């Protein structure tokens, strides 16, 4: 996944240098993750919530092909990890991230407001680490799938837009673990 971002972002940056006015950068934050883990403890089922939460963030760069269309690459990760306390003093930390490459369509409603949609491909990755006596090794799993997003933007100043968007990538699954990467994000986009 890091290779994907390392290749995609420089390609966008290099093409944008030719016409800097068509280049844009953005950053976003989402609400803290809400996860749970279900397991069987003897004869009863236990549904354990998180003891600590990660703070999801996103970074992206794009190149405007026209007034209405752009190509965009981005990375979504978490500051911190979703942490779960398990029986017998074990603790599981879950880190998730995703890199994407997408086409972005923009539809102006008026001078200040616009709607946008993105469609592309994303590579999601999750890492589960269990700590405690005789804990198993960390496990990584990933998936390449669809990336979809819809949102609205408000031009707060010349070249500065405030955005809200709903992002979707395919769920990551492995041996009973499921990481849902869907998020509502608030962010800022800077046009150059």
N, C-alpha and C positions, 0 to 999 in steps of 0.2 A: 504494500500500500504506500509506503514512504517513497518507493521508487516511482510509483505512479505520479505522486505529487511533485517529486523532484524533476520529472520529465515534463509534465504538463505546464507547471507555472513558468519555468524559464522559456518555453516555447511561446507562451502568451506574452511574456514580458519582452522577448526579442522582437516579435511582430509588432508590438505596441510602440516600440522605440521609433519605428519608421514614421508613425503619425501619433504622437503623444496625446493629442486631443481626443482620440478614440479609446483610450485606455481608462479603466476604472478599477478601484480597489474597494473592498468592503469588509466589515467585521460585524459579528452578531453574538448575542447571548441568548440563552434559553433558560427557562425555569429549571430548578434542580431536578434531577432524575428521581423518579419514584419507582422503586423496584421491590420485588418480593421473591422469596425462594420457598418452594414447597417441598417437604420431604416427609418420610415416614419415620416416626420415632416409636419403635415397638409396634403396637396395634393402632396407634392414632396418627392422623395426618397433622402436620404442623405447617403453618403458613407464617414465615418469618419476614418482617419488614426490614428495611435498611437501618443500620445504626449510624452510618455517615453517608452523605450524598456528594456526588460530583457536580461541578458546575459546567454545563455544556457551553461550548463556544464554537464559533465558525470564522474562518478567514477565506476570502475569495478574491480572485482577480479576473478581469474580463476584457474583451476587446469588442467594441461596437463595429459590426459589419455595415450597419445602416442605422437609421433613426429607430427602427422597430426591432432589429435583430442583433444579437451578440453571441459570442462563444465565451463560456465561463468555466474556470477550474476552481475547485475549492477543497478545503479540508475542514472536517468537523471533529472535534475531540472533547475531552473533559478535563478540567482542572480538578485534580483529585480523583478519587475512585469511589464507586458504589461499594459500601462495605456491609457485610452481613455477619452477625454473630451466630455461630453454629454450636451444637451440643459439644460437650467434652472440651471446652475452651478452644475450639477451632474458630478461625475467622476467614471469610472469603472476601477477596477484593476483586472487583470486576472493572476492567478498563475497556472502553469502547471508542472506536474512531472510524472515520470514513473519509475517503477522498473521492471526488467526482469530477466529471467532465460533462458539460451540458450546453445545449442551445437555449438561449433565453429570448423570449418574445415579449415586447413591451407594447402596451396599448394606452395611449394618453387619453385621459378623461377630460382634462382641462390643463391650464398652465401649471398647476400645482400638483395635481393628483394623477396617478397612473396605476394600472394593473400590470402584473407580469406573470409569466409562467415559464417554468424550466423543465426540460426533458433531456435525460442523458443516461449515463452509466456511472455506477458507484462501486467502489471496492470497500466493503466494511470489514472490520477486524475487531475481535474481542479477545481479551486475555483474562483468564480466571486464575487467581493465585490463592491457595489455601495455606494459612500459617497455623502452626501448632505442632505438638510432638508427633513425629513420624508422618508429617503431612505429605501428600502426593506432590509431584512436581507441577509447576505452572502449566496450564494448557492454553494454547492459542487456537482459534478457529476463525475462518474468514469466509466471505461470500461476495461474488461479483453479481450485481443485479441492477435493477432499474433505479434511477433517481428521478423524482418528480417533485415539483414545488409550485405553489401558487401564492401570490402575495399582492400587497399594495404598497405604493411608495408615495411619500409626500416631499416635495422639493422645499426644504427649509431655507435654503439659500442657493445662490448660483453654484452649481456643481456639487451640492450636498443634499442627499436625499435620506430621509428616515424611512425605514422599511419594516414591515411585519410580513412574515411568511410562514407557511406550513410546509415542512420538508418531509419527504417520505423516501426511505430506502428499504430494501428487503430485510426482513428479520434475520438475525444470525442464530443458528441453532446447532447444538451439539450435546449429545448424551443428557438430555433433560434440561439443559440450560437454554434459555431463549433471551436474546437481547433485542429489544425493540428500539429502532433508531429513529422513529418518527418524532418530530419536534416542532413546536411553535417558537419562532425566533424573532427577536427585535434587533434591528441593526442600523448601521449607517453605511451609505455608499458614497464614495468620493469620485467624481468624474474629473478627468484631467484634459 
